[in-house]
Amino acid sequence: MQIPDTMRAMVLEAQRQPLRAMQVTVPQPSPDQVLIRVSACAVCRTDLHIVDGELAEPKLPLIPGHQIVGTVAQTGVRGNQFKVGDRVGEPWLG
């Protein structure tokens, strides 16, 4: 699967400000991670608390949304539970 150098993302640069459409660098998976080409993404209430300025000292800039469905694009060196092309979902972080 061809992986581009950059991707489109909605980025929060400062709390209580609109998200901004940007081209950002595609991250590389760490040894135990997979890189997922996202097909659908949900934004949870915690993300909205950050956007609305209700959580102190978030790590910014931030790309909200972690509840996703997509396809494995790349695996880390120990990411052998999945293979490229697998359809996967990433649930809430609790």
N, C-alpha and C positions, 0 to 999 in steps of 0.2 A: 504494500500500500504506500503510495507516494505521500510523504509528509511535507507540507509547505514550511517555510521558515517563519511565516507570520500568520496570524489569524485575526478575525474580527472579534471584538469583545466590547461589552458595555462596561465601562470602568468608573468606579467611584473614586474620585481624587480627594474630595473633602466632604465631610458629613453635612447634611442639609443642603447639598447642591445637586443639581441634575447629573445623572450618569452621562458619560460622554462616549460616543462611538469612536473606537480607536483600532488601529492595527497594532497588535502586540506580538512579541516573540512567542512561538510555540514552546511550551516547557518540555524538558527532557525528563522521562521517568527515572526515578531513583531505582536502585537494584530490586526492591520489592514492589514496585508500582507498575501500572500500565498507563499508557497514554490512550485516551478515549476520544474518538471523533464524535462529537456531540450531535445527536439528532433532535433531542428535546430536553429542555431545562426548566425546572421550577425554582422559584425564589421563595425561600421559607420566611417565616416571621422573624427569625433571628437576623437574617440579612436586612430586613426592613428596619429592625431596631438600629442596626448600624447606620443605614442610610439616613434615618430620621434623627440621628445624633443621640440615641437613648442608651448606647453602650459606650463606656469611656475607653479611650485610647485604643481604637482598632488599628490593625496594621493596614495602612493605606500606602499606595493605591490598592483597591480591592475589586475583584470581579465577582459580584454576587451570583449566587446560584450554585448549588452543589447536589441537588436532587436531579439526576440526569439519566438519560437513556442514550446509548450510542454503540459504536463499534470499536473494538480494540484496534488501534492503529500501530502500536509498538509496545513491546514489553521490556521491562528492566531485566538485568541479567539473571535475577532469581524469580522473575514474574512468570513462573512456569505453570501456574494454575489456569491461565488463559492463553489463547493463541490469537495471533493477528486474524481479524475477521469475525471473532466471536461477538455476538450481540450481548451487551451487559447493561446493568442498571446500577446506579449508585444511590442508596437510600439516604435518609436523614442521618445525621452524625451522632445521634444519641446511642 
